[in-house]
Amino acid sequence: MRSDMFKVIVERPRGYKGSESRAARRRRDFEGPHRLGMRAGYGYHALNENLRPLQRYLRSQVGRPWNKVYSEIARTIDRRNTVQQHVYQHIEDFVAVQVAWKDDRLVDLDAYGGIKDLSQELYVDPRTGLLRINKHYRSWRQRYRADACANDAETHARRRIIDDVTQLHLIDGEWYEIRFAPLPPGEWKNVVERGRTIYKYVAEARYDVVRKCMTSDSEGRVERTKLYGMRLLYATAKRQLSHREKKSYGLL
């Protein structure tokens, strides 16, 4: 293992500073509070670590006893050093160390006694103590593509888009035509609640005929996005399709 591994991994310029916080919006508001903390709204530097050298080193050690591999890491990287200790926190991102057999499959045992499937690229064989490749490993890109394909198939089975304000939805085994309208945009205001003036996002609510509840620009965004694929629209009308219409749309 290279002697400057911890430098390659940790000593790298940090990324952007996120500043889209509530304090940042209040700082830009001319009607906002008169005073804010000196750092409020300016965000913090994000971590920007280069973990590829560590990943390549661990891959090159496949087939060796994990105890020897870990000993080499320990000789190079000092746990007493705060910066170098950070490398140890990433080892188990690539290697499942606490592995056991359960129901004829390998599982990962966490520090709290929980059991989960192996998600790392490498694992320590519980029988031999050797470092092995996880044959069922999939990178986050592969998992993302598989999840996206499954989600597209599930969405197509229950929803068809006609135009910007019209969709067909399968609800309780029947197809319906759904009409949509935009939600009124909300705005940040000073509102008095329980005798106190607070700065709050206020949006007018509308009744959604599909979800059967009141909804607004500030509520139900996740549910609307999952159900309709649009977060700023709500369902205003619902009509069951006839047999002829379902046939014309290829739903039979």
HELIX and SHEET records of a PDB file:
HELIX    1   1 MET A    5  VAL A   10  1                                   6    
HELIX    2   2 ARG A   22  ARG A   28  1                                   7    
HELIX    3   3 ARG A   52  SER A   60  1                                   9    
HELIX    4   4 TRP A   66  THR A   76  1                                  11    
HELIX    5   5 THR A   82  PHE A   94  1                                  13    
HELIX    6   6 TRP A  140  ARG A  158  1                                  19    
HELIX    7   7 ARG A  221  TYR A  228  1                                   8    
HELIX    8   8 HIS A  243  SER A  248  1                                   6    
SHEET    1   A 3 VAL A  95  ALA A  96  0                                        
SHEET    2   A 3 LEU A 122  VAL A 124  1                                        
SHEET    3   A 3 LEU A 131  ILE A 133 -1                                        
SHEET    1   B 3 VAL A  99  LYS A 102  0                                        
SHEET    2   B 3 ARG A 105  LEU A 109 -1                                        
SHEET    3   B 3 ILE A 115  ASP A 117 -1                                        
SHEET    1   C 4 ARG A 159  ASP A 163  0                                        
SHEET    2   C 4 THR A 166  ILE A 171 -1                                        
SHEET    3   C 4 GLU A 174  PRO A 182 -1                                        
SHEET    4   C 4 LEU A 233  GLN A 240 -1                                        
SHEET    1   D 2 GLU A 187  GLU A 193  0                                        
SHEET    2   D 2 ARG A 196  VAL A 202 -1                                        
SHEET    1   E 2 ARG A 206  ASP A 208  0                                        
SHEET    2   E 2 CYS A 213  THR A 215 -1                                        
END                                                                             
